[in-house]
């Protein structure tokens, strides 16, 4: 069986984050199950675009942002769209990691027009927002694409409710969790007091709030190490400005982006992973950290919050800097507690988010669609 995954953009620094990581994980595991699984996407930033990632074949086409400063919504890849016929000629089914962008949305529309069976996975990206063109785009394209999809995968009930309010309740809904592999090597959180942030430096993810909290905690403890890793998406200047206020004994390093294949090794250096973003649907970075045995601090609007809280796999805080400071200080003062939470985090991933179990479910869905069920 042959499946083609479509993602918006693949870059050297992994700037598009979770959707690409999910696509690579799924395709890698599907290959283990005997599927011919490939990814097609836009790209920029490579001297020579790679032909694979983690063993997954990549078909990458030059892309650019038509409107700088608008995130990834204005990403456009005409060559990828012109290659539609060639790409789907080697696919029995298309899996679109759908956003309101000019790569995945028109590709899904082409699948609809050509009556190619396709599923969509939106990663929390197709919900209401305040952009004036969103309503027009949804009426003209998004609604039709979703209604013709053989499955519309949702991550959290919050995402499903939000999409149902926009597009109606009668889509071909299907719950599908994100999954991660279970690496043998594990972090040793009791032996490291480094706090790690590894995600896009974007206002919604609030890295500058974490830096502010670290500066305050550093003044109390007299010894604080924070590493901020990730590509700039609008917050790097604020992060640098906040880091400059760190006092003696507090070290805040802003390390820039890191290639996806190097992230696991970077997690292993830390004792704690923190993602202070709000309205985060289901962060792959937090899942990967937990799979390596790291405790996490996330906010209560994160889709993983009920799992982390229920499994004692980290600390769930509200949106305030005060609770973030308290959580940081409590874990930095208690190495054994970090170790306990990290072990719980690993067990949570083994129980709920093991990639093999997710792909077993996905494979069943694919086969059901292709058999006409």
Secondary structure, 3 states (H helix, E strand, C coil): CEEEEEEEEEECCCCCCHHHHHHHHHHHHHHHCCCEEEEEEEEECCCCCCCEECCEEEEEEECEECCCCCCCCCEECHHHHHCHHHHHCCCCEEEEECCCCECHHHHHHHHHHHCCCEEEECCCCCCCCCCCCHHHHHHHHHHHHHHHCCEEEECCHHHHHHHHHHHCCCCCEEECCCCECCCCCCCCHHHCCEEEEECCECHHHCHHHHHHHHHHHHHHHCCEEEEEECCECCCHHHHHHHHCCCCCCEEEEEEECCCHHHHHHHHCCCCEEEECCCCCCCCHHHHHHHHCCCCEEEECCCCCHHHHHHHCCEEEECCCHHHHHHHHHHHHCCHHHHHHHHHHHHHHHHHHCEHHHHHHHHHHHHHHHHCCC
